[in-house]
Structures are given as structure tokens and as C-alpha cells.
Amino acid sequence: MSQHTSPTLTRAPVPVRKMLHILRDPAIYTSIGAIAAIVGFGTWYYYFNKRPTQVLHKQIAKQFKLIAKTPISHNTDIYRFQLPHKDDVLGLLIGQHVTLVANINGKEVSRSYTPITSDEEKGYFELIIKTYPDGVLTQYLSNMKVGETIGVRGPKGGFIYTPNMVREIGMVAGGTGITPMLQIIRAILRNPNDKTKIKLIFGNVTKDDILLEKELEQLAKKRPDRLKVYHVLNKAPDNNWNQGVGFITKQILEEQLPKPANDIKILVCGPPPLVKAVTAATTELGFDAPRTVSKLDDQVFKF
């Protein structure tokens, strides 16, 4: 009988012909397939586990460790909490918030806060919290030591920001009410495809009470075409102060906010008296009156 040999194999160099003969061995072929499958699974497992993991639960308060506390004013700090793994993210959409939960003197106490960080930062999240003399939870937080934990659940909130949802946003914030505004401002300005313009009115008692003033100044200076910030203080620091003094009035709102239109949205966050006064004034200025509990499609949204 004549033996038929593949023309390709006959013309191949001797080392190649030997390798092809070896690969025809069923045992070796099966082993190579098994190794390829293991390598493929390992690669999938590695990249799957590198994906950021969302760590919150809406109903169950999970414990997170305090890893840093940075004072930014005489009564306000930035609290940094560690996530379980370095690549984990909090999993909040822009505009949402979380609820801190603690057992204090046998009672569960909870308060909602908006992180100033986003899923751009992995492995931790940060909250700005003002300590009040009669604030049960804020006093508890103020006394927390690095390494201790607190319960957190979420996400919560009826406002979810999406790029270019409106042409321009007017923001009115008082004190720590700046936190959801800052979260949204950062998201807008870091997205080159988001063309939304922002006008922020920020009310405080004194100049020393202005939280993250330098960051706001830098953002406004870097993008003057996109962000304008107007401060209103109860007490002017000196005679050279050229911005607002006193309360945030209807006149200030009319001068500093964008004019009412279908592609304009107003966001308000701060102490209840400020929110009540501002929403009454915006209604008088021609904006749609907000519902008691704000919904995403409200023209004036109260956090």
C-alpha cells in the first residue's frame, strides 16, 4: 500500500513536522485543550473580579470603617469611610444620597447625607458633616475615632442627574446643603460631553463658614463659561465684600439665577427656613411650584 502524506507537512521544515506529529497525539491534544480552558477561565475570573463592586443595600445597614476625619471649619469635617475592597464603589447615581445609622443609648438614630465623592473614586467615600450642639447623630460622629464603624444603607433620593438633562441649572444652597450641589457640579464639569451651565448661590453665616470655598473658586476659575458662584453671607467680612449680605432674597434669586424656561431646573438644599423661602420666591418669579416631596420632573427640586 502506498502511504499518503500531506503536501503541507512534507514541505514543512523538520522541526515543524515533528511538532505536528506530536500534536496529533490525542492525549497531548486533550491536555492542551484543558490548559487553554483553565487559562481562559482564569483570565475571565481575574477581570470579572477587578470590576468595581457596589456595596450598598437599600434596606440593610452595612458597617463601614472610618479611616480619616479632616476638619474644614470650626464645626464641620470631611469623614472618609473605607469600602470592603480597594476597587469597590459606593454605587450611587449622581444626585442620590445614603443614610447613616447608629444605635445611640439603645435607640436607632439615622440621618441622610450626600457623598461628595462619586464612583470615580474607588475604595472609599466621603461625607461632609456639620456637628450641631443638639445633634444626636452628629455628636456621635464627632466622637468617632478612626477605625470605628457606622451603619450605612442606600442609595436613596428622587433626583438622578443625567448629562445635558437641561440647558442650565440654578442652585441655591445653605451650609452643608452644598454637598449634593458639589457632587453634581463635579460630574458636569468632568464630562467633556456635558454642556450644562450652572449658577450657584451659596448662603452662609460668615466667610469662615463657607465650605470648600477654594475648590469652588478653582472650579469657577477653570470653567468661567460653565460655572458661576455667588456667595451670600449674614455678616460681611469687611467693607471690600462685593457679594450678597443678609438673607437670600427674591431680588438676589432674580438677579443670579437663570430665567424661567422649559430647559431650566432649580435645585435647592439647606435648612428648612431657607428651602421654604427660596421655593416661595421662585414660584413668584415664574418657576413651577414644587410638590411637597419633589420628583425628578419638578422644575424646582428640593433635596
ChimeraX commands (.cxc) that place a marker at each C-alpha (Angstrom):
marker #1 position 0.00,0.00,0.00 radius 0.5
marker #1 position 1.22,3.47,-0.74 radius 0.5
marker #1 position 1.43,5.98,2.16 radius 0.5
marker #1 position -0.19,9.37,1.59 radius 0.5
marker #1 position 1.49,12.38,3.20 radius 0.5
marker #1 position 0.07,15.89,3.44 radius 0.5
marker #1 position 1.82,18.19,0.92 radius 0.5
marker #1 position 1.94,20.94,3.56 radius 0.5
marker #1 position 3.54,18.63,6.10 radius 0.5
marker #1 position 6.05,17.30,3.51 radius 0.5
marker #1 position 7.24,20.79,2.62 radius 0.5
marker #1 position 7.46,21.99,6.25 radius 0.5
marker #1 position 10.89,22.15,8.00 radius 0.5
marker #1 position 11.86,19.09,10.03 radius 0.5
marker #1 position 11.21,20.70,13.49 radius 0.5
marker #1 position 7.73,21.78,12.38 radius 0.5
marker #1 position 6.92,18.29,11.03 radius 0.5
marker #1 position 7.96,16.77,14.37 radius 0.5
marker #1 position 5.79,19.23,16.30 radius 0.5
marker #1 position 2.76,18.50,14.10 radius 0.5
marker #1 position 3.20,14.77,14.64 radius 0.5
marker #1 position 3.34,15.36,18.42 radius 0.5
marker #1 position 0.21,17.49,18.39 radius 0.5
marker #1 position -1.66,14.66,16.60 radius 0.5
marker #1 position -1.30,12.56,19.77 radius 0.5
marker #1 position -4.86,12.52,21.31 radius 0.5
marker #1 position -3.55,12.65,24.89 radius 0.5
marker #1 position -1.43,15.72,24.20 radius 0.5
marker #1 position -4.22,17.40,22.23 radius 0.5
marker #1 position -6.64,16.88,25.12 radius 0.5
marker #1 position -4.12,18.26,27.63 radius 0.5
marker #1 position -3.57,21.38,25.56 radius 0.5
marker #1 position -7.34,21.92,25.37 radius 0.5
marker #1 position -7.66,21.58,29.13 radius 0.5
marker #1 position -4.84,24.06,29.72 radius 0.5
marker #1 position -6.44,26.55,27.31 radius 0.5
marker #1 position -9.76,26.22,29.12 radius 0.5
marker #1 position -8.11,26.80,32.51 radius 0.5
marker #1 position -6.21,29.84,31.23 radius 0.5
marker #1 position -9.41,31.23,29.68 radius 0.5
marker #1 position -11.37,30.77,32.89 radius 0.5
marker #1 position -8.58,32.32,34.94 radius 0.5
marker #1 position -8.49,35.36,32.66 radius 0.5
marker #1 position -12.29,35.79,32.89 radius 0.5
marker #1 position -12.23,35.34,36.68 radius 0.5
marker #1 position -9.43,37.90,37.07 radius 0.5
marker #1 position -11.13,40.60,35.03 radius 0.5
marker #1 position -14.58,39.84,36.46 radius 0.5
marker #1 position -13.27,40.31,39.96 radius 0.5
marker #1 position -11.46,43.52,39.03 radius 0.5
marker #1 position -14.77,45.14,38.12 radius 0.5
marker #1 position -15.91,47.62,40.80 radius 0.5
marker #1 position -18.38,46.07,43.23 radius 0.5
marker #1 position -21.36,48.03,44.53 radius 0.5
marker #1 position -21.53,47.55,48.27 radius 0.5
marker #1 position -24.75,49.21,49.50 radius 0.5
marker #1 position -28.09,47.67,50.37 radius 0.5
marker #1 position -31.29,49.72,50.42 radius 0.5
marker #1 position -32.81,48.04,53.47 radius 0.5
marker #1 position -29.85,46.65,55.39 radius 0.5
marker #1 position -27.33,48.97,57.06 radius 0.5
marker #1 position -23.83,47.67,56.38 radius 0.5
marker #1 position -20.89,48.65,58.57 radius 0.5
marker #1 position -18.13,50.86,57.15 radius 0.5
marker #1 position -14.90,51.82,58.87 radius 0.5
marker #1 position -13.90,55.45,59.45 radius 0.5
marker #1 position -10.37,55.86,58.07 radius 0.5
marker #1 position -9.93,59.65,58.18 radius 0.5
marker #1 position -11.57,62.78,59.56 radius 0.5
marker #1 position -10.45,66.16,58.18 radius 0.5
marker #1 position -11.66,69.45,59.71 radius 0.5
marker #1 position -12.69,72.06,57.12 radius 0.5
marker #1 position -14.23,74.60,59.52 radius 0.5
marker #1 position -14.69,75.10,63.24 radius 0.5
marker #1 position -17.68,72.71,63.32 radius 0.5
marker #1 position -17.54,70.73,60.06 radius 0.5
marker #1 position -15.43,67.77,58.96 radius 0.5
marker #1 position -14.91,65.53,55.95 radius 0.5
marker #1 position -15.40,61.92,57.02 radius 0.5
marker #1 position -13.77,59.27,54.86 radius 0.5
marker #1 position -15.12,55.72,55.15 radius 0.5
marker #1 position -13.42,52.64,53.75 radius 0.5
marker #1 position -15.18,50.25,51.37 radius 0.5
marker #1 position -14.53,46.50,51.71 radius 0.5
marker #1 position -12.09,46.30,48.75 radius 0.5
marker #1 position -9.85,48.84,47.05 radius 0.5
marker #1 position -11.77,48.63,43.75 radius 0.5
marker #1 position -15.25,48.82,45.31 radius 0.5
marker #1 position -17.56,51.76,44.58 radius 0.5
marker #1 position -20.48,53.08,46.59 radius 0.5
marker #1 position -22.80,52.63,43.60 radius 0.5
marker #1 position -24.74,55.89,43.85 radius 0.5
marker #1 position -26.07,57.66,40.80 radius 0.5
marker #1 position -25.28,61.37,40.69 radius 0.5
marker #1 position -27.73,63.21,42.94 radius 0.5
marker #1 position -28.51,60.33,45.29 radius 0.5
marker #1 position -27.63,60.04,48.98 radius 0.5
marker #1 position -27.09,57.50,51.76 radius 0.5
marker #1 position -28.45,57.07,55.28 radius 0.5
marker #1 position -26.13,56.73,58.28 radius 0.5
marker #1 position -27.49,54.53,61.06 radius 0.5
marker #1 position -26.25,54.20,64.65 radius 0.5
marker #1 position -27.55,52.74,67.89 radius 0.5
marker #1 position -27.31,55.52,70.45 radius 0.5
marker #1 position -28.42,54.90,74.03 radius 0.5
marker #1 position -30.48,51.94,72.90 radius 0.5
marker #1 position -32.26,53.78,70.08 radius 0.5
marker #1 position -31.66,53.67,66.34 radius 0.5
marker #1 position -30.82,57.12,65.00 radius 0.5
marker #1 position -30.47,57.82,61.28 radius 0.5
marker #1 position -29.76,60.81,59.04 radius 0.5
marker #1 position -29.28,61.18,55.29 radius 0.5
marker #1 position -26.16,62.66,53.69 radius 0.5
marker #1 position -24.96,63.16,50.13 radius 0.5
marker #1 position -21.38,61.96,49.48 radius 0.5
marker #1 position -19.08,64.49,47.86 radius 0.5
marker #1 position -17.30,61.60,46.15 radius 0.5
marker #1 position -18.62,59.56,43.23 radius 0.5
marker #1 position -17.85,56.22,41.61 radius 0.5
marker #1 position -14.80,57.88,40.08 radius 0.5
marker #1 position -13.20,57.33,43.50 radius 0.5
marker #1 position -12.78,53.66,44.39 radius 0.5
marker #1 position -12.24,52.04,47.76 radius 0.5
marker #1 position -13.76,54.82,49.88 radius 0.5
marker #1 position -16.42,57.51,50.09 radius 0.5
marker #1 position -16.52,60.91,51.79 radius 0.5
marker #1 position -19.21,62.90,53.59 radius 0.5
marker #1 position -19.23,66.50,54.78 radius 0.5
marker #1 position -20.95,66.65,58.17 radius 0.5
marker #1 position -21.55,69.64,60.41 radius 0.5
marker #1 position -21.61,68.98,64.16 radius 0.5
marker #1 position -24.59,70.56,65.92 radius 0.5
marker #1 position -24.67,71.09,69.73 radius 0.5
marker #1 position -28.03,69.30,69.95 radius 0.5
marker #1 position -27.47,66.89,67.04 radius 0.5
marker #1 position -27.63,63.36,68.43 radius 0.5
marker #1 position -26.05,61.67,65.40 radius 0.5
marker #1 position -23.61,64.47,64.57 radius 0.5
marker #1 position -22.31,64.45,68.15 radius 0.5
marker #1 position -21.93,60.68,67.88 radius 0.5
marker #1 position -19.99,61.06,64.61 radius 0.5
marker #1 position -17.84,63.84,66.07 radius 0.5
marker #1 position -16.74,61.49,68.84 radius 0.5
marker #1 position -15.98,58.59,66.50 radius 0.5
marker #1 position -12.37,57.50,66.34 radius 0.5
marker #1 position -10.53,56.31,63.25 radius 0.5
marker #1 position -11.03,52.55,62.99 radius 0.5
marker #1 position -14.58,52.57,64.37 radius 0.5
marker #1 position -17.55,51.72,62.15 radius 0.5
marker #1 position -21.04,53.04,61.42 radius 0.5
marker #1 position -24.02,51.62,59.55 radius 0.5
marker #1 position -24.81,52.86,56.04 radius 0.5
marker #1 position -27.71,51.96,53.75 radius 0.5
marker #1 position -28.88,53.23,50.39 radius 0.5
marker #1 position -28.95,54.53,47.76 radius 0.5
marker #1 position -31.83,56.94,48.30 radius 0.5
marker #1 position -33.21,60.03,46.61 radius 0.5
marker #1 position -35.60,61.11,43.90 radius 0.5
marker #1 position -33.10,63.19,41.93 radius 0.5
marker #1 position -30.77,61.45,39.48 radius 0.5
marker #1 position -28.66,63.68,37.28 radius 0.5
marker #1 position -28.07,62.76,33.64 radius 0.5
marker #1 position -25.78,64.74,31.31 radius 0.5
marker #1 position -27.46,67.56,29.38 radius 0.5
marker #1 position -30.82,66.95,31.06 radius 0.5
marker #1 position -31.36,70.74,30.86 radius 0.5
marker #1 position -29.60,73.70,29.30 radius 0.5
marker #1 position -28.84,75.39,32.63 radius 0.5
marker #1 position -29.17,74.60,36.34 radius 0.5
marker #1 position -29.66,77.18,39.06 radius 0.5
marker #1 position -28.55,76.02,42.51 radius 0.5
marker #1 position -29.36,77.52,45.91 radius 0.5
marker #1 position -27.51,76.00,48.87 radius 0.5
marker #1 position -27.15,76.84,52.53 radius 0.5
marker #1 position -24.36,75.47,54.72 radius 0.5
marker #1 position -23.87,71.72,54.27 radius 0.5
marker #1 position -26.62,71.86,51.64 radius 0.5
marker #1 position -23.70,72.38,49.27 radius 0.5
marker #1 position -22.96,68.63,49.22 radius 0.5
marker #1 position -25.46,67.46,46.55 radius 0.5
marker #1 position -24.64,70.58,44.52 radius 0.5
marker #1 position -20.92,69.86,44.62 radius 0.5
marker #1 position -21.48,66.26,43.59 radius 0.5
marker #1 position -23.49,67.42,40.55 radius 0.5
marker #1 position -21.08,70.26,39.71 radius 0.5
marker #1 position -18.11,67.88,39.69 radius 0.5
marker #1 position -19.97,65.39,37.49 radius 0.5
marker #1 position -20.92,68.08,34.96 radius 0.5
marker #1 position -17.52,69.71,34.72 radius 0.5
marker #1 position -15.52,66.49,34.37 radius 0.5
marker #1 position -17.68,65.31,31.46 radius 0.5
marker #1 position -16.48,66.94,28.21 radius 0.5
marker #1 position -19.76,65.98,26.51 radius 0.5
marker #1 position -21.94,67.69,29.12 radius 0.5
marker #1 position -22.63,71.29,28.10 radius 0.5
marker #1 position -24.87,72.21,31.05 radius 0.5
marker #1 position -24.26,75.62,32.61 radius 0.5
marker #1 position -24.51,76.19,36.37 radius 0.5
marker #1 position -25.27,79.21,38.54 radius 0.5
marker #1 position -24.79,78.61,42.26 radius 0.5
marker #1 position -25.99,80.84,45.11 radius 0.5
marker #1 position -24.32,79.73,48.34 radius 0.5
marker #1 position -25.53,81.11,51.66 radius 0.5
marker #1 position -23.57,81.06,54.93 radius 0.5
marker #1 position -23.32,82.97,58.21 radius 0.5
marker #1 position -19.70,84.18,57.84 radius 0.5
marker #1 position -16.91,83.79,55.31 radius 0.5
marker #1 position -15.25,81.23,57.58 radius 0.5
marker #1 position -18.38,79.09,57.28 radius 0.5
marker #1 position -18.06,78.70,53.51 radius 0.5
marker #1 position -17.33,75.03,52.98 radius 0.5
marker #1 position -14.86,74.03,50.25 radius 0.5
marker #1 position -14.56,77.66,49.20 radius 0.5
marker #1 position -11.19,77.15,47.50 radius 0.5
marker #1 position -12.44,74.22,45.42 radius 0.5
marker #1 position -15.49,76.18,44.29 radius 0.5
marker #1 position -13.26,79.13,43.38 radius 0.5
marker #1 position -10.91,76.88,41.40 radius 0.5
marker #1 position -13.75,75.20,39.53 radius 0.5
marker #1 position -15.32,78.55,38.65 radius 0.5
marker #1 position -11.97,80.00,37.60 radius 0.5
marker #1 position -11.17,76.98,35.45 radius 0.5
marker #1 position -14.58,76.95,33.75 radius 0.5
marker #1 position -15.96,80.51,33.92 radius 0.5
marker #1 position -18.18,79.81,30.92 radius 0.5
marker #1 position -19.86,76.92,32.74 radius 0.5
marker #1 position -19.93,77.76,36.47 radius 0.5
marker #1 position -20.72,80.98,38.30 radius 0.5
marker #1 position -20.73,81.16,42.11 radius 0.5
marker #1 position -22.38,83.92,44.14 radius 0.5
marker #1 position -21.97,83.98,47.94 radius 0.5
marker #1 position -24.45,85.44,50.39 radius 0.5
marker #1 position -23.29,85.99,53.99 radius 0.5
marker #1 position -25.23,87.07,57.05 radius 0.5
marker #1 position -22.16,89.08,58.06 radius 0.5
marker #1 position -19.82,90.66,55.56 radius 0.5
marker #1 position -16.14,90.03,56.42 radius 0.5
marker #1 position -15.13,93.62,55.61 radius 0.5
marker #1 position -16.07,96.67,53.57 radius 0.5
marker #1 position -14.48,95.16,50.46 radius 0.5
marker #1 position -17.04,92.33,50.29 radius 0.5
marker #1 position -18.80,92.74,46.93 radius 0.5
marker #1 position -21.30,89.87,47.02 radius 0.5
marker #1 position -24.54,89.29,48.92 radius 0.5
marker #1 position -25.18,90.27,52.54 radius 0.5
marker #1 position -28.15,89.19,54.67 radius 0.5
marker #1 position -30.72,86.63,53.54 radius 0.5
marker #1 position -31.12,85.08,50.10 radius 0.5
marker #1 position -33.94,87.28,48.87 radius 0.5
marker #1 position -36.26,87.18,45.89 radius 0.5
marker #1 position -34.20,90.01,44.35 radius 0.5
marker #1 position -30.96,88.02,44.67 radius 0.5
marker #1 position -32.63,84.97,43.12 radius 0.5
marker #1 position -33.95,87.06,40.22 radius 0.5
marker #1 position -30.52,88.57,39.58 radius 0.5
marker #1 position -28.39,85.45,39.99 radius 0.5
marker #1 position -30.49,82.51,38.77 radius 0.5
marker #1 position -31.31,81.70,35.14 radius 0.5
marker #1 position -34.69,82.94,33.95 radius 0.5
marker #1 position -37.66,80.52,33.92 radius 0.5
marker #1 position -37.80,78.31,30.81 radius 0.5
marker #1 position -38.63,74.72,29.89 radius 0.5
marker #1 position -34.94,73.77,29.76 radius 0.5
marker #1 position -34.06,75.27,33.16 radius 0.5
marker #1 position -34.02,73.47,36.51 radius 0.5
marker #1 position -33.57,74.90,40.02 radius 0.5
marker #1 position -32.08,72.79,42.83 radius 0.5
marker #1 position -32.45,73.80,46.48 radius 0.5
marker #1 position -30.81,72.31,49.57 radius 0.5
marker #1 position -30.27,73.70,53.05 radius 0.5
marker #1 position -32.02,74.44,56.35 radius 0.5
marker #1 position -35.85,74.21,56.18 radius 0.5
marker #1 position -36.42,78.00,56.52 radius 0.5
marker #1 position -34.12,78.63,53.56 radius 0.5
marker #1 position -35.80,75.96,51.42 radius 0.5
marker #1 position -39.26,77.32,52.25 radius 0.5
marker #1 position -38.32,80.93,51.48 radius 0.5
marker #1 position -36.49,80.09,48.26 radius 0.5
marker #1 position -39.23,77.87,46.82 radius 0.5
marker #1 position -41.86,80.53,47.61 radius 0.5
marker #1 position -39.75,83.17,45.86 radius 0.5
marker #1 position -39.02,81.02,42.79 radius 0.5
marker #1 position -42.76,80.43,42.36 radius 0.5
marker #1 position -43.32,84.20,42.44 radius 0.5
marker #1 position -40.59,84.59,39.83 radius 0.5
marker #1 position -42.43,82.33,37.40 radius 0.5
marker #1 position -40.97,78.88,38.05 radius 0.5
marker #1 position -43.35,75.97,38.53 radius 0.5
marker #1 position -44.22,75.38,42.19 radius 0.5
marker #1 position -42.54,72.23,43.54 radius 0.5
marker #1 position -44.50,69.37,45.04 radius 0.5
marker #1 position -44.32,68.75,48.79 radius 0.5
marker #1 position -41.99,65.83,48.07 radius 0.5
marker #1 position -40.01,66.72,45.00 radius 0.5
marker #1 position -39.98,64.50,41.93 radius 0.5
marker #1 position -37.34,64.36,39.22 radius 0.5
marker #1 position -39.51,66.20,36.69 radius 0.5
marker #1 position -40.19,69.15,39.05 radius 0.5
marker #1 position -38.73,72.36,37.70 radius 0.5
marker #1 position -37.74,73.33,41.24 radius 0.5
marker #1 position -36.34,70.32,43.10 radius 0.5
marker #1 position -35.89,70.30,46.90 radius 0.5
marker #1 position -33.30,67.88,48.30 radius 0.5
marker link #1:1,2 radius 0.2
marker link #1:2,3 radius 0.2
marker link #1:3,4 radius 0.2
marker link #1:4,5 radius 0.2
marker link #1:5,6 radius 0.2
marker link #1:6,7 radius 0.2
marker link #1:7,8 radius 0.2
marker link #1:8,9 radius 0.2
marker link #1:9,10 radius 0.2
marker link #1:10,11 radius 0.2
marker link #1:11,12 radius 0.2
marker link #1:12,13 radius 0.2
marker link #1:13,14 radius 0.2
marker link #1:14,15 radius 0.2
marker link #1:15,16 radius 0.2
marker link #1:16,17 radius 0.2
marker link #1:17,18 radius 0.2
marker link #1:18,19 radius 0.2
marker link #1:19,20 radius 0.2
marker link #1:20,21 radius 0.2
marker link #1:21,22 radius 0.2
marker link #1:22,23 radius 0.2
marker link #1:23,24 radius 0.2
marker link #1:24,25 radius 0.2
marker link #1:25,26 radius 0.2
marker link #1:26,27 radius 0.2
marker link #1:27,28 radius 0.2
marker link #1:28,29 radius 0.2
marker link #1:29,30 radius 0.2
marker link #1:30,31 radius 0.2
marker link #1:31,32 radius 0.2
marker link #1:32,33 radius 0.2
marker link #1:33,34 radius 0.2
marker link #1:34,35 radius 0.2
marker link #1:35,36 radius 0.2
marker link #1:36,37 radius 0.2
marker link #1:37,38 radius 0.2
marker link #1:38,39 radius 0.2
marker link #1:39,40 radius 0.2
marker link #1:40,41 radius 0.2
marker link #1:41,42 radius 0.2
marker link #1:42,43 radius 0.2
marker link #1:43,44 radius 0.2
marker link #1:44,45 radius 0.2
marker link #1:45,46 radius 0.2
marker link #1:46,47 radius 0.2
marker link #1:47,48 radius 0.2
marker link #1:48,49 radius 0.2
marker link #1:49,50 radius 0.2
marker link #1:50,51 radius 0.2
marker link #1:51,52 radius 0.2
marker link #1:52,53 radius 0.2
marker link #1:53,54 radius 0.2
marker link #1:54,55 radius 0.2
marker link #1:55,56 radius 0.2
marker link #1:56,57 radius 0.2
marker link #1:57,58 radius 0.2
marker link #1:58,59 radius 0.2
marker link #1:59,60 radius 0.2
marker link #1:60,61 radius 0.2
marker link #1:61,62 radius 0.2
marker link #1:62,63 radius 0.2
marker link #1:63,64 radius 0.2
marker link #1:64,65 radius 0.2
marker link #1:65,66 radius 0.2
marker link #1:66,67 radius 0.2
marker link #1:67,68 radius 0.2
marker link #1:68,69 radius 0.2
marker link #1:69,70 radius 0.2
marker link #1:70,71 radius 0.2
marker link #1:71,72 radius 0.2
marker link #1:72,73 radius 0.2
marker link #1:73,74 radius 0.2
marker link #1:74,75 radius 0.2
marker link #1:75,76 radius 0.2
marker link #1:76,77 radius 0.2
marker link #1:77,78 radius 0.2
marker link #1:78,79 radius 0.2
marker link #1:79,80 radius 0.2
marker link #1:80,81 radius 0.2
marker link #1:81,82 radius 0.2
marker link #1:82,83 radius 0.2
marker link #1:83,84 radius 0.2
marker link #1:84,85 radius 0.2
marker link #1:85,86 radius 0.2
marker link #1:86,87 radius 0.2
marker link #1:87,88 radius 0.2
marker link #1:88,89 radius 0.2
marker link #1:89,90 radius 0.2
marker link #1:90,91 radius 0.2
marker link #1:91,92 radius 0.2
marker link #1:92,93 radius 0.2
marker link #1:93,94 radius 0.2
marker link #1:94,95 radius 0.2
marker link #1:95,96 radius 0.2
marker link #1:96,97 radius 0.2
marker link #1:97,98 radius 0.2
marker link #1:98,99 radius 0.2
marker link #1:99,100 radius 0.2
marker link #1:100,101 radius 0.2
marker link #1:101,102 radius 0.2
marker link #1:102,103 radius 0.2
marker link #1:103,104 radius 0.2
marker link #1:104,105 radius 0.2
marker link #1:105,106 radius 0.2
marker link #1:106,107 radius 0.2
marker link #1:107,108 radius 0.2
marker link #1:108,109 radius 0.2
marker link #1:109,110 radius 0.2
marker link #1:110,111 radius 0.2
marker link #1:111,112 radius 0.2
marker link #1:112,113 radius 0.2
marker link #1:113,114 radius 0.2
marker link #1:114,115 radius 0.2
marker link #1:115,116 radius 0.2
marker link #1:116,117 radius 0.2
marker link #1:117,118 radius 0.2
marker link #1:118,119 radius 0.2
marker link #1:119,120 radius 0.2
marker link #1:120,121 radius 0.2
marker link #1:121,122 radius 0.2
marker link #1:122,123 radius 0.2
marker link #1:123,124 radius 0.2
marker link #1:124,125 radius 0.2
marker link #1:125,126 radius 0.2
marker link #1:126,127 radius 0.2
marker link #1:127,128 radius 0.2
marker link #1:128,129 radius 0.2
marker link #1:129,130 radius 0.2
marker link #1:130,131 radius 0.2
marker link #1:131,132 radius 0.2
marker link #1:132,133 radius 0.2
marker link #1:133,134 radius 0.2
marker link #1:134,135 radius 0.2
marker link #1:135,136 radius 0.2
marker link #1:136,137 radius 0.2
marker link #1:137,138 radius 0.2
marker link #1:138,139 radius 0.2
marker link #1:139,140 radius 0.2
marker link #1:140,141 radius 0.2
marker link #1:141,142 radius 0.2
marker link #1:142,143 radius 0.2
marker link #1:143,144 radius 0.2
marker link #1:144,145 radius 0.2
marker link #1:145,146 radius 0.2
marker link #1:146,147 radius 0.2
marker link #1:147,148 radius 0.2
marker link #1:148,149 radius 0.2
marker link #1:149,150 radius 0.2
marker link #1:150,151 radius 0.2
marker link #1:151,152 radius 0.2
marker link #1:152,153 radius 0.2
marker link #1:153,154 radius 0.2
marker link #1:154,155 radius 0.2
marker link #1:155,156 radius 0.2
marker link #1:156,157 radius 0.2
marker link #1:157,158 radius 0.2
marker link #1:158,159 radius 0.2
marker link #1:159,160 radius 0.2
marker link #1:160,161 radius 0.2
marker link #1:161,162 radius 0.2
marker link #1:162,163 radius 0.2
marker link #1:163,164 radius 0.2
marker link #1:164,165 radius 0.2
marker link #1:165,166 radius 0.2
marker link #1:166,167 radius 0.2
marker link #1:167,168 radius 0.2
marker link #1:168,169 radius 0.2
marker link #1:169,170 radius 0.2
marker link #1:170,171 radius 0.2
marker link #1:171,172 radius 0.2
marker link #1:172,173 radius 0.2
marker link #1:173,174 radius 0.2
marker link #1:174,175 radius 0.2
marker link #1:175,176 radius 0.2
marker link #1:176,177 radius 0.2
marker link #1:177,178 radius 0.2
marker link #1:178,179 radius 0.2
marker link #1:179,180 radius 0.2
marker link #1:180,181 radius 0.2
marker link #1:181,182 radius 0.2
marker link #1:182,183 radius 0.2
marker link #1:183,184 radius 0.2
marker link #1:184,185 radius 0.2
marker link #1:185,186 radius 0.2
marker link #1:186,187 radius 0.2
marker link #1:187,188 radius 0.2
marker link #1:188,189 radius 0.2
marker link #1:189,190 radius 0.2
marker link #1:190,191 radius 0.2
marker link #1:191,192 radius 0.2
marker link #1:192,193 radius 0.2
marker link #1:193,194 radius 0.2
marker link #1:194,195 radius 0.2
marker link #1:195,196 radius 0.2
marker link #1:196,197 radius 0.2
marker link #1:197,198 radius 0.2
marker link #1:198,199 radius 0.2
marker link #1:199,200 radius 0.2
marker link #1:200,201 radius 0.2
marker link #1:201,202 radius 0.2
marker link #1:202,203 radius 0.2
marker link #1:203,204 radius 0.2
marker link #1:204,205 radius 0.2
marker link #1:205,206 radius 0.2
marker link #1:206,207 radius 0.2
marker link #1:207,208 radius 0.2
marker link #1:208,209 radius 0.2
marker link #1:209,210 radius 0.2
marker link #1:210,211 radius 0.2
marker link #1:211,212 radius 0.2
marker link #1:212,213 radius 0.2
marker link #1:213,214 radius 0.2
marker link #1:214,215 radius 0.2
marker link #1:215,216 radius 0.2
marker link #1:216,217 radius 0.2
marker link #1:217,218 radius 0.2
marker link #1:218,219 radius 0.2
marker link #1:219,220 radius 0.2
marker link #1:220,221 radius 0.2
marker link #1:221,222 radius 0.2
marker link #1:222,223 radius 0.2
marker link #1:223,224 radius 0.2
marker link #1:224,225 radius 0.2
marker link #1:225,226 radius 0.2
marker link #1:226,227 radius 0.2
marker link #1:227,228 radius 0.2
marker link #1:228,229 radius 0.2
marker link #1:229,230 radius 0.2
marker link #1:230,231 radius 0.2
marker link #1:231,232 radius 0.2
marker link #1:232,233 radius 0.2
marker link #1:233,234 radius 0.2
marker link #1:234,235 radius 0.2
marker link #1:235,236 radius 0.2
marker link #1:236,237 radius 0.2
marker link #1:237,238 radius 0.2
marker link #1:238,239 radius 0.2
marker link #1:239,240 radius 0.2
marker link #1:240,241 radius 0.2
marker link #1:241,242 radius 0.2
marker link #1:242,243 radius 0.2
marker link #1:243,244 radius 0.2
marker link #1:244,245 radius 0.2
marker link #1:245,246 radius 0.2
marker link #1:246,247 radius 0.2
marker link #1:247,248 radius 0.2
marker link #1:248,249 radius 0.2
marker link #1:249,250 radius 0.2
marker link #1:250,251 radius 0.2
marker link #1:251,252 radius 0.2
marker link #1:252,253 radius 0.2
marker link #1:253,254 radius 0.2
marker link #1:254,255 radius 0.2
marker link #1:255,256 radius 0.2
marker link #1:256,257 radius 0.2
marker link #1:257,258 radius 0.2
marker link #1:258,259 radius 0.2
marker link #1:259,260 radius 0.2
marker link #1:260,261 radius 0.2
marker link #1:261,262 radius 0.2
marker link #1:262,263 radius 0.2
marker link #1:263,264 radius 0.2
marker link #1:264,265 radius 0.2
marker link #1:265,266 radius 0.2
marker link #1:266,267 radius 0.2
marker link #1:267,268 radius 0.2
marker link #1:268,269 radius 0.2
marker link #1:269,270 radius 0.2
marker link #1:270,271 radius 0.2
marker link #1:271,272 radius 0.2
marker link #1:272,273 radius 0.2
marker link #1:273,274 radius 0.2
marker link #1:274,275 radius 0.2
marker link #1:275,276 radius 0.2
marker link #1:276,277 radius 0.2
marker link #1:277,278 radius 0.2
marker link #1:278,279 radius 0.2
marker link #1:279,280 radius 0.2
marker link #1:280,281 radius 0.2
marker link #1:281,282 radius 0.2
marker link #1:282,283 radius 0.2
marker link #1:283,284 radius 0.2
marker link #1:284,285 radius 0.2
marker link #1:285,286 radius 0.2
marker link #1:286,287 radius 0.2
marker link #1:287,288 radius 0.2
marker link #1:288,289 radius 0.2
marker link #1:289,290 radius 0.2
marker link #1:290,291 radius 0.2
marker link #1:291,292 radius 0.2
marker link #1:292,293 radius 0.2
marker link #1:293,294 radius 0.2
marker link #1:294,295 radius 0.2
marker link #1:295,296 radius 0.2
marker link #1:296,297 radius 0.2
marker link #1:297,298 radius 0.2
marker link #1:298,299 radius 0.2
marker link #1:299,300 radius 0.2
marker link #1:300,301 radius 0.2
marker link #1:301,302 radius 0.2
marker link #1:302,303 radius 0.2
view
